[in-house]
């Protein structure tokens, strides 16, 4: 295992060396490269050494279990969560459902930058809301052992006037990526908000239990994608009067 790759060429080569297929390695590399471009370096090429240290089955494929009671269910089946969400998003974009699509993915980890996935769906014309759980990392604001994952929540809203608005917020004061890369200590991984940390913790608990109730006991993801009825983004951008909005480059 080496250090952090210097560019996408090295990252792709090292992902291929893990035994991933050319298509899967490229899918994963595209995600990491996008994180780098957007300044999310802890979720970019820095994840390659971490992936190299994981026990993974490079031949595992996510499985769509079908739709029941309006819910499309997937099983990660040992595949990296990146590849599970890539397959989910590809299916939505290719089938182009007219009605809402609610997707529950069990055994789906790691999922990377959730904003990346909702941005793809917003680019295809869908409002998308996505959350995903992780190993338990956040303690109660009063202390104690970790109780929830960092449990990010991402929302993508398309617009006829240009780029979508993409919101992607983790419930941690720092990310696990900050700890992996040495930018923060494990003790810094607490709910964000300081004296108001109970609010982030409440969201983390709600998302933890929401995903757990729908996806099962292991880390999972829940996604809602639906065609918008209105286009509120242009008016909101005008109201912001040139201020940077979440997800802007």
PyMOL commands that set and color helices and strands:
alter all, ss='L'
color gray80, all
select helices_A, chain A and resi 8-17+22-37+41-43+47-52+81-95+114-123+176-180+186-188+194-215+233-240
alter helices_A, ss='H'
color red, helices_A
select strands_A, chain A and resi 63-68+71-75+101-106+126-132+138-140+143-148+153-159+162-169+221-227
alter strands_A, ss='S'
color yellow, strands_A
deselect
rebuild
show_as cartoon
